[in-house]
Amino acid sequence: MAYRNGAYVREGYGGVEALMLFDGLSEPDMQDLCTLVGDPAEVREMVLRPYRDQPTPILDSLETTLGSLLARREFASLVTHFSPFQLAQRTFYTVSLLHRVLARDRQREHVLQGMDENSIARRLLRLQGEHDRLKEDFVFLYGYHQQETQSIRDEASHAQGLLEADFARLARENLEETAALRQRNDDLESQLRYAQSQISTLEQRVRDKRFDADGLLAFLNAGSNETWITVEAADKSFRMIPPYPGPAPPDSDEGDDDAEREEKPEDNPPSPDPKRDVPRGKEPRKSQSGSKRRASSQRSVEVEVQCRPTVHPESDVGPRSASEALAFTVSDACALLPEFIAWEDLRPDVQWAMRTGLGYDEAVEIMLADAAQHALFHRDSLCDMLATMMYRHKLDDTLWAKYVPTAYYVMAKVVLEN
């Protein structure tokens, strides 16, 4: 039962009178509570107190109040957090309990005022109060630490999940690209074997159908050697009989070239020796500045690059699959260019977009659009373009670059470092 201190009698709801005694907070109680808590305005506004300046509402006005939207919202808030079972009684008891706490605090203050300032009991109470405050602060800080730790763990788990998903996707793309390259290698090897067999067949056919001039001359000269030697000896008796004329010596282009060079030495004059024109003692010295420049060029120079776009919303879209080949070659894509436009003057993304089968106007329009367009490119070409844009600080000028996932920027940075 609550203490009878400023108790009030309330009419029951629905025609039933319910007598209930509870402790209300008087003005001295409110002052002591404000002194204890330290925030008078908040205490006077938020502490639950009964009607004092106006009469208790009658039954009709009470029914109107209970049916109002404001009252329903307030009761809904209470029922959401507290059980409706004996809600009124527990509310009154809470106010009475607060009154008891104030009474105990007054007794403690009265006892403290009667004690000596340096007494052990007063020091113990003071230390106990400090201990309670420190304990409350520790509980608050420990709860905050637990909350922050859990938040960091959740963030780390989320980041780990994203990294695992990115690496799984990259591994899958790498496997697809490896399979496509292996298939391409097998096709090229089969084409090479077929080409080698065709070359061998053609060489054999050439050898079989080649004109044998030596054999023809040997056939024509057969049985005419004696007559030839006799006629030659009769015409030129002063000459020795030549030996049997064998096959014609093979034609030598080098001999003809040597003869031409001997006949016309003025066409190719000898190159002058540069050392003859330089006076003695005045040989050109190697510049030290050039050696310094070469030495400095060999050192690694750190260049500031743009690692990410200023706005990077990313997307879940990946690059073109390695098994999905491009529709056009460079020659086919060049045939689609308008007049007076060179292939070398196009941006790399427009070039790759045209190789997928798009026309020039459509490729330019797509590359200038603010949307994820990197699905048109293979992973290697995408990383190369990202590395170039990172080096030249062109990521913000290329609108589709901000939709590329972070994993490909990491790969592009590796490409740029290499």
Summary of the structure (lengths in Angstrom):
residues: 418
radius of gyration: 51.8
end to end distance: 83.3
largest distance: 170.1
contacts: 871
relative contact order: 0.05
helix: 62%
strand: 0%
